[in-house]
């Protein structure tokens, strides 16, 4: 059982990291095309306007979170299909 826990942690973390990196690239490209410039590299820097900093924080936070959720749920579905069981630590819950 311990091996399954380690295996799922590796799969879950890896899929989440890949999704986060990919979504960040997509968000940066989308921001550049729609806003006409690069997103702020450091939104907390005093030279970054509040509207620009807040919109990047919301867009990147939501985008990365959704991408990670999709990736981890997909990985869990693949895990279940492969092993016949839900990944360790995940269980069906009522809606």
N, CA, C and O atoms as a GROMACS GRO file, in nm:
protein
  380
    1UNK      N    1   0.082  -0.120   0.000
    1UNK     CA    2   0.000   0.000   0.000
    1UNK      C    3   0.086   0.126   0.000
    1UNK      O    4   0.048   0.227  -0.059
    2UNK      N    5   0.201   0.121   0.065
    2UNK     CA    6   0.288   0.239   0.071
    2UNK      C    7   0.339   0.276  -0.068
    2UNK      O    8   0.356   0.394  -0.100
    3UNK      N    9   0.366   0.174  -0.150
    3UNK     CA   10   0.414   0.200  -0.285
    3UNK      C   11   0.307   0.271  -0.368
    3UNK      O   12   0.340   0.359  -0.448
    4UNK      N   13   0.181   0.236  -0.349
    4UNK     CA   14   0.072   0.304  -0.419
    4UNK      C   15   0.064   0.450  -0.378
    4UNK      O   16   0.040   0.538  -0.461
    5UNK      N   17   0.084   0.476  -0.248
    5UNK     CA   18   0.081   0.615  -0.200
    5UNK      C   19   0.190   0.698  -0.266
    5UNK      O   20   0.164   0.809  -0.313
    6UNK      N   21   0.310   0.644  -0.271
    6UNK     CA   22   0.423   0.715  -0.332
    6UNK      C   23   0.397   0.732  -0.482
    6UNK      O   24   0.420   0.840  -0.538
    7UNK      N   25   0.350   0.626  -0.547
    7UNK     CA   26   0.321   0.633  -0.690
    7UNK      C   27   0.219   0.740  -0.722
    7UNK      O   28   0.237   0.817  -0.816
    8UNK      N   29   0.111   0.745  -0.643
    8UNK     CA   30   0.008   0.845  -0.669
    8UNK      C   31   0.060   0.986  -0.643
    8UNK      O   32   0.028   1.079  -0.717
    9UNK      N   33   0.140   1.002  -0.539
    9UNK     CA   34   0.194   1.135  -0.510
    9UNK      C   35   0.281   1.183  -0.626
    9UNK      O   36   0.274   1.300  -0.663
   10UNK      N   37   0.361   1.095  -0.681
   10UNK     CA   38   0.446   1.132  -0.794
   10UNK      C   39   0.359   1.170  -0.915
   10UNK      O   40   0.382   1.272  -0.979
   11UNK      N   41   0.259   1.087  -0.945
   11UNK     CA   42   0.170   1.113  -1.059
   11UNK      C   43   0.092   1.243  -1.037
   11UNK      O   44   0.084   1.327  -1.127
   12UNK      N   45   0.035   1.259  -0.919
   12UNK     CA   46  -0.046   1.378  -0.890
   12UNK      C   47   0.035   1.506  -0.894
   12UNK      O   48  -0.008   1.605  -0.954
   13UNK      N   49   0.151   1.505  -0.831
   13UNK     CA   50   0.234   1.625  -0.828
   13UNK      C   51   0.288   1.657  -0.968
   13UNK      O   52   0.287   1.773  -1.010
   14UNK      N   53   0.334   1.556  -1.039
   14UNK     CA   54   0.388   1.579  -1.173
   14UNK      C   55   0.282   1.635  -1.266
   14UNK      O   56   0.308   1.731  -1.339
   15UNK      N   57   0.163   1.577  -1.265
   15UNK     CA   58   0.058   1.627  -1.354
   15UNK      C   59   0.020   1.770  -1.317
   15UNK      O   60  -0.005   1.852  -1.406
   16UNK      N   61   0.016   1.800  -1.189
   16UNK     CA   62  -0.015   1.936  -1.146
   16UNK      C   63   0.091   2.037  -1.187
   16UNK      O   64   0.059   2.148  -1.230
   17UNK      N   65   0.217   1.998  -1.174
   17UNK     CA   66   0.325   2.089  -1.212
   17UNK      C   67   0.328   2.114  -1.363
   17UNK      O   68   0.349   2.228  -1.407
   18UNK      N   69   0.309   2.009  -1.440
   18UNK     CA   70   0.308   2.025  -1.586
   18UNK      C   71   0.192   2.116  -1.627
   18UNK      O   72   0.208   2.204  -1.711
   19UNK      N   73   0.075   2.094  -1.567
   19UNK     CA   74  -0.042   2.176  -1.599
   19UNK      C   75  -0.018   2.322  -1.560
   19UNK      O   76  -0.055   2.413  -1.634
   20UNK      N   77   0.042   2.344  -1.445
   20UNK     CA   78   0.068   2.481  -1.400
   20UNK      C   79   0.163   2.552  -1.496
   20UNK      O   80   0.142   2.668  -1.530
   21UNK      N   81   0.267   2.483  -1.538
   21UNK     CA   82   0.364   2.544  -1.630
   21UNK      C   83   0.300   2.575  -1.765
   21UNK      O   84   0.320   2.683  -1.820
   22UNK      N   85   0.224   2.480  -1.817
   22UNK     CA   86   0.158   2.500  -1.945
   22UNK      C   87   0.056   2.614  -1.937
   22UNK      O   88   0.049   2.698  -2.027
   23UNK      N   89  -0.022   2.616  -1.831
   23UNK     CA   90  -0.124   2.722  -1.819
   23UNK      C   91  -0.057   2.859  -1.804
   23UNK      O   92  -0.109   2.958  -1.855
   24UNK      N   93   0.055   2.865  -1.735
   24UNK     CA   94   0.126   2.992  -1.720
   24UNK      C   95   0.171   3.044  -1.857
   24UNK      O   96   0.161   3.164  -1.885
   25UNK      N   97   0.219   2.953  -1.943
   25UNK     CA   98   0.260   2.995  -2.077
   25UNK      C   99   0.141   3.044  -2.158
   25UNK      O  100   0.150   3.146  -2.228
   26UNK      N  101   0.030   2.972  -2.149
   26UNK     CA  102  -0.090   3.012  -2.221
   26UNK      C  103  -0.141   3.146  -2.170
   26UNK      O  104  -0.179   3.233  -2.248
   27UNK      N  105  -0.141   3.163  -2.038
   27UNK     CA  106  -0.186   3.291  -1.980
   27UNK      C  107  -0.098   3.407  -2.023
   27UNK      O  108  -0.147   3.515  -2.055
   28UNK      N  109   0.032   3.385  -2.024
   28UNK     CA  110   0.126   3.490  -2.063
   28UNK      C  111   0.103   3.529  -2.210
   28UNK      O  112   0.100   3.648  -2.243
   29UNK      N  113   0.086   3.429  -2.296
   29UNK     CA  114   0.061   3.457  -2.437
   29UNK      C  115  -0.071   3.532  -2.455
   29UNK      O  116  -0.078   3.629  -2.530
   30UNK      N  117  -0.174   3.486  -2.387
   30UNK     CA  118  -0.305   3.551  -2.397
   30UNK      C  119  -0.298   3.694  -2.346
   30UNK      O  120  -0.353   3.785  -2.409
   31UNK      N  121  -0.233   3.716  -2.233
   31UNK     CA  122  -0.219   3.851  -2.177
   31UNK      C  123  -0.147   3.942  -2.278
   31UNK      O  124  -0.191   4.054  -2.303
   32UNK      N  125  -0.037   3.891  -2.334
   32UNK     CA  126   0.042   3.971  -2.428
   32UNK      C  127  -0.041   4.012  -2.549
   32UNK      O  128  -0.032   4.125  -2.595
   33UNK      N  129  -0.121   3.919  -2.601
   33UNK     CA  130  -0.202   3.949  -2.720
   33UNK      C  131  -0.318   4.042  -2.687
   33UNK      O  132  -0.351   4.129  -2.768
   34UNK      N  133  -0.381   4.025  -2.571
   34UNK     CA  134  -0.499   4.106  -2.540
   34UNK      C  135  -0.464   4.241  -2.477
   34UNK      O  136  -0.536   4.339  -2.498
   35UNK      N  137  -0.357   4.247  -2.401
   35UNK     CA  138  -0.322   4.370  -2.332
   35UNK      C  139  -0.214   4.450  -2.404
   35UNK      O  140  -0.189   4.566  -2.369
   36UNK      N  141  -0.150   4.390  -2.504
   36UNK     CA  142  -0.049   4.461  -2.581
   36UNK      C  143   0.083   4.475  -2.511
   36UNK      O  144   0.162   4.563  -2.547
   37UNK      N  145   0.112   4.394  -2.413
   37UNK     CA  146   0.239   4.398  -2.343
   37UNK      C  147   0.253   4.278  -2.252
   37UNK      O  148   0.157   4.206  -2.228
   38UNK      N  149   0.372   4.259  -2.203
   38UNK     CA  150   0.400   4.147  -2.113
   38UNK      C  151   0.325   4.164  -1.980
   38UNK      O  152   0.302   4.277  -1.936
   39UNK      N  153   0.287   4.053  -1.917
   39UNK     CA  154   0.229   4.064  -1.783
   39UNK      C  155   0.337   4.107  -1.684
   39UNK      O  156   0.456   4.091  -1.711
   40UNK      N  157   0.297   4.161  -1.572
   40UNK     CA  158   0.399   4.206  -1.476
   40UNK      C  159   0.482   4.088  -1.424
   40UNK      O  160   0.426   3.986  -1.382
   41UNK      N  161   0.613   4.103  -1.427
   41UNK     CA  162   0.700   3.997  -1.375
   41UNK      C  163   0.692   3.990  -1.224
   41UNK      O  164   0.700   3.883  -1.165
   42UNK      N  165   0.676   4.106  -1.162
   42UNK     CA  166   0.662   4.111  -1.017
   42UNK      C  167   0.546   4.205  -0.985
   42UNK      O  168   0.565   4.326  -0.973
   43UNK      N  169   0.425   4.148  -0.971
   43UNK     CA  170   0.308   4.233  -0.946
   43UNK      C  171   0.319   4.315  -0.816
   43UNK      O  172   0.251   4.417  -0.802
   44UNK      N  173   0.402   4.272  -0.724
   44UNK     CA  174   0.416   4.344  -0.597
   44UNK      C  175   0.510   4.464  -0.607
   44UNK      O  176   0.519   4.543  -0.513
   45UNK      N  177   0.580   4.477  -0.719
   45UNK     CA  178   0.674   4.588  -0.735
   45UNK      C  179   0.598   4.721  -0.736
   45UNK      O  180   0.490   4.730  -0.793
   46UNK      N  181   0.655   4.824  -0.672
   46UNK     CA  182   0.587   4.953  -0.664
   46UNK      C  183   0.556   5.015  -0.799
   46UNK      O  184   0.463   5.095  -0.809
   47UNK      N  185   0.632   4.982  -0.903
   47UNK     CA  186   0.608   5.040  -1.035
   47UNK      C  187   0.492   4.977  -1.111
   47UNK      O  188   0.451   5.028  -1.215
   48UNK      N  189   0.439   4.867  -1.061
   48UNK     CA  190   0.326   4.800  -1.125
   48UNK      C  191   0.197   4.862  -1.072
   48UNK      O  192   0.177   4.871  -0.951
   49UNK      N  193   0.110   4.903  -1.163
   49UNK     CA  194  -0.016   4.964  -1.118
   49UNK      C  195  -0.104   4.861  -1.049
   49UNK      O  196  -0.094   4.741  -1.076
   50UNK      N  197  -0.189   4.908  -0.960
   50UNK     CA  198  -0.280   4.818  -0.889
   50UNK      C  199  -0.372   4.742  -0.985
   50UNK      O  200  -0.386   4.621  -0.971
   51UNK      N  201  -0.434   4.809  -1.081
   51UNK     CA  202  -0.521   4.733  -1.172
   51UNK      C  203  -0.447   4.622  -1.247
   51UNK      O  204  -0.499   4.511  -1.263
   52UNK      N  205  -0.327   4.653  -1.294
   52UNK     CA  206  -0.249   4.554  -1.368
   52UNK      C  207  -0.207   4.439  -1.275
   52UNK      O  208  -0.215   4.322  -1.313
   53UNK      N  209  -0.163   4.471  -1.156
   53UNK     CA  210  -0.120   4.369  -1.060
   53UNK      C  211  -0.237   4.279  -1.018
   53UNK      O  212  -0.223   4.157  -1.013
   54UNK      N  213  -0.352   4.341  -0.989
   54UNK     CA  214  -0.467   4.262  -0.947
   54UNK      C  215  -0.522   4.176  -1.060
   54UNK      O  216  -0.559   4.061  -1.038
   55UNK      N  217  -0.529   4.232  -1.182
   55UNK     CA  218  -0.583   4.152  -1.290
   55UNK      C  219  -0.491   4.035  -1.323
   55UNK      O  220  -0.540   3.926  -1.356
   56UNK      N  221  -0.360   4.054  -1.315
   56UNK     CA  222  -0.269   3.942  -1.339
   56UNK      C  223  -0.280   3.838  -1.227
   56UNK      O  224  -0.277   3.718  -1.254
   57UNK      N  225  -0.293   3.883  -1.105
   57UNK     CA  226  -0.307   3.789  -0.992
   57UNK      C  227  -0.433   3.704  -1.007
   57UNK      O  228  -0.429   3.583  -0.986
   58UNK      N  229  -0.543   3.767  -1.042
   58UNK     CA  230  -0.669   3.693  -1.058
   58UNK      C  231  -0.660   3.598  -1.176
   58UNK      O  232  -0.696   3.481  -1.165
   59UNK      N  233  -0.612   3.648  -1.290
   59UNK     CA  234  -0.605   3.565  -1.410
   59UNK      C  235  -0.510   3.447  -1.391
   59UNK      O  236  -0.545   3.333  -1.422
   60UNK      N  237  -0.392   3.473  -1.340
   60UNK     CA  238  -0.296   3.365  -1.325
   60UNK      C  239  -0.335   3.269  -1.214
   60UNK      O  240  -0.318   3.148  -1.228
   61UNK      N  241  -0.388   3.321  -1.105
   61UNK     CA  242  -0.431   3.233  -0.996
   61UNK      C  243  -0.542   3.140  -1.039
   61UNK      O  244  -0.536   3.019  -1.015
   62UNK      N  245  -0.644   3.195  -1.101
   62UNK     CA  246  -0.757   3.113  -1.145
   62UNK      C  247  -0.715   3.018  -1.257
   62UNK      O  248  -0.754   2.901  -1.257
   63UNK      N  249  -0.638   3.066  -1.351
   63UNK     CA  250  -0.596   2.982  -1.463
   63UNK      C  251  -0.513   2.863  -1.419
   63UNK      O  252  -0.536   2.751  -1.464
   64UNK      N  253  -0.416   2.887  -1.334
   64UNK     CA  254  -0.331   2.779  -1.285
   64UNK      C  255  -0.411   2.682  -1.199
   64UNK      O  256  -0.393   2.560  -1.211
   65UNK      N  257  -0.498   2.732  -1.114
   65UNK     CA  258  -0.578   2.644  -1.028
   65UNK      C  259  -0.670   2.554  -1.111
   65UNK      O  260  -0.681   2.435  -1.083
   66UNK      N  261  -0.734   2.609  -1.210
   66UNK     CA  262  -0.824   2.529  -1.296
   66UNK      C  263  -0.743   2.426  -1.373
   66UNK      O  264  -0.784   2.310  -1.383
   67UNK      N  265  -0.630   2.465  -1.429
   67UNK     CA  266  -0.547   2.372  -1.505
   67UNK      C  267  -0.498   2.257  -1.416
   67UNK      O  268  -0.499   2.142  -1.458
   68UNK      N  269  -0.455   2.289  -1.295
   68UNK     CA  270  -0.410   2.184  -1.203
   68UNK      C  271  -0.523   2.090  -1.166
   68UNK      O  272  -0.504   1.969  -1.159
   69UNK      N  273  -0.642   2.145  -1.142
   69UNK     CA  274  -0.757   2.062  -1.109
   69UNK      C  275  -0.789   1.966  -1.223
   69UNK      O  276  -0.811   1.848  -1.200
   70UNK      N  277  -0.791   2.017  -1.345
   70UNK     CA  278  -0.820   1.932  -1.462
   70UNK      C  279  -0.714   1.823  -1.475
   70UNK      O  280  -0.747   1.707  -1.501
   71UNK      N  281  -0.588   1.859  -1.458
   71UNK     CA  282  -0.480   1.762  -1.473
   71UNK      C  283  -0.485   1.654  -1.365
   71UNK      O  284  -0.470   1.536  -1.396
   72UNK      N  285  -0.506   1.693  -1.242
   72UNK     CA  286  -0.507   1.595  -1.133
   72UNK      C  287  -0.630   1.505  -1.143
   72UNK      O  288  -0.621   1.385  -1.118
   73UNK      N  289  -0.743   1.562  -1.179
   73UNK     CA  290  -0.863   1.478  -1.197
   73UNK      C  291  -0.843   1.381  -1.313
   73UNK      O  292  -0.884   1.265  -1.304
   74UNK      N  293  -0.780   1.426  -1.420
   74UNK     CA  294  -0.750   1.337  -1.532
   74UNK      C  295  -0.654   1.226  -1.491
   74UNK      O  296  -0.670   1.111  -1.530
   75UNK      N  297  -0.553   1.263  -1.413
   75UNK     CA  298  -0.457   1.164  -1.365
   75UNK      C  299  -0.526   1.063  -1.273
   75UNK      O  300  -0.495   0.944  -1.277
   76UNK      N  301  -0.618   1.110  -1.190
   76UNK     CA  302  -0.691   1.020  -1.100
   76UNK      C  303  -0.778   0.923  -1.179
   76UNK      O  304  -0.789   0.806  -1.144
   77UNK      N  305  -0.840   0.972  -1.284
   77UNK     CA  306  -0.924   0.886  -1.368
   77UNK      C  307  -0.837   0.780  -1.436
   77UNK      O  308  -0.876   0.664  -1.443
   78UNK      N  309  -0.721   0.821  -1.487
   78UNK     CA  310  -0.629   0.725  -1.550
   78UNK      C  311  -0.579   0.624  -1.447
   78UNK      O  312  -0.567   0.505  -1.478
   79UNK      N  313  -0.550   0.670  -1.326
   79UNK     CA  314  -0.504   0.581  -1.219
   79UNK      C  315  -0.612   0.477  -1.189
   79UNK      O  316  -0.584   0.358  -1.178
   80UNK      N  317  -0.736   0.524  -1.177
   80UNK     CA  318  -0.846   0.434  -1.147
   80UNK      C  319  -0.867   0.333  -1.260
   80UNK      O  320  -0.892   0.215  -1.235
   81UNK      N  321  -0.856   0.379  -1.384
   81UNK     CA  322  -0.874   0.290  -1.499
   81UNK      C  323  -0.762   0.184  -1.502
   81UNK      O  324  -0.787   0.069  -1.536
   82UNK      N  325  -0.641   0.225  -1.466
   82UNK     CA  326  -0.526   0.135  -1.469
   82UNK      C  327  -0.528   0.035  -1.354
   82UNK      O  328  -0.501  -0.083  -1.373
   83UNK      N  329  -0.559   0.085  -1.234
   83UNK     CA  330  -0.549  -0.001  -1.115
   83UNK      C  331  -0.682  -0.060  -1.070
   83UNK      O  332  -0.686  -0.156  -0.994
   84UNK      N  333  -0.791  -0.001  -1.117
   84UNK     CA  334  -0.922  -0.047  -1.072
   84UNK      C  335  -0.966   0.016  -0.941
   84UNK      O  336  -1.073  -0.016  -0.890
   85UNK      N  337  -0.883   0.105  -0.886
   85UNK     CA  338  -0.914   0.170  -0.758
   85UNK      C  339  -0.887   0.320  -0.770
   85UNK      O  340  -0.807   0.364  -0.852
   86UNK      N  341  -0.956   0.395  -0.687
   86UNK     CA  342  -0.925   0.538  -0.678
   86UNK      C  343  -0.785   0.555  -0.620
   86UNK      O  344  -0.738   0.468  -0.546
   87UNK      N  345  -0.718   0.664  -0.652
   87UNK     CA  346  -0.586   0.688  -0.594
   87UNK      C  347  -0.594   0.697  -0.442
   87UNK      O  348  -0.698   0.736  -0.388
   88UNK      N  349  -0.487   0.662  -0.373
   88UNK     CA  350  -0.486   0.672  -0.228
   88UNK      C  351  -0.517   0.816  -0.184
   88UNK      O  352  -0.459   0.911  -0.236
   89UNK      N  353  -0.606   0.828  -0.089
   89UNK     CA  354  -0.641   0.960  -0.036
   89UNK      C  355  -0.758   1.024  -0.105
   89UNK      O  356  -0.812   1.122  -0.054
   90UNK      N  357  -0.799   0.971  -0.219
   90UNK     CA  358  -0.915   1.024  -0.288
   90UNK      C  359  -1.030   0.927  -0.266
   90UNK      O  360  -1.013   0.805  -0.269
   91UNK      N  361  -1.143   0.981  -0.246
   91UNK     CA  362  -1.261   0.896  -0.228
   91UNK      C  363  -1.383   0.968  -0.283
   91UNK      O  364  -1.387   1.091  -0.291
   92UNK      N  365  -1.478   0.892  -0.320
   92UNK     CA  366  -1.602   0.952  -0.367
   92UNK      C  367  -1.672   1.021  -0.251
   92UNK      O  368  -1.680   0.967  -0.141
   93UNK      N  369  -1.720   1.139  -0.276
   93UNK     CA  370  -1.797   1.212  -0.176
   93UNK      C  371  -1.928   1.257  -0.238
   93UNK      O  372  -1.938   1.273  -0.359
   94UNK      N  373  -2.026   1.278  -0.154
   94UNK     CA  374  -2.154   1.324  -0.205
   94UNK      C  375  -2.145   1.466  -0.256
   94UNK      O  376  -2.058   1.543  -0.216
   95UNK      N  377  -2.234   1.499  -0.344
   95UNK     CA  378  -2.233   1.632  -0.405
   95UNK      C  379  -2.277   1.739  -0.310
   95UNK      O  380  -2.282   1.856  -0.347
   0.00000   0.00000   0.00000
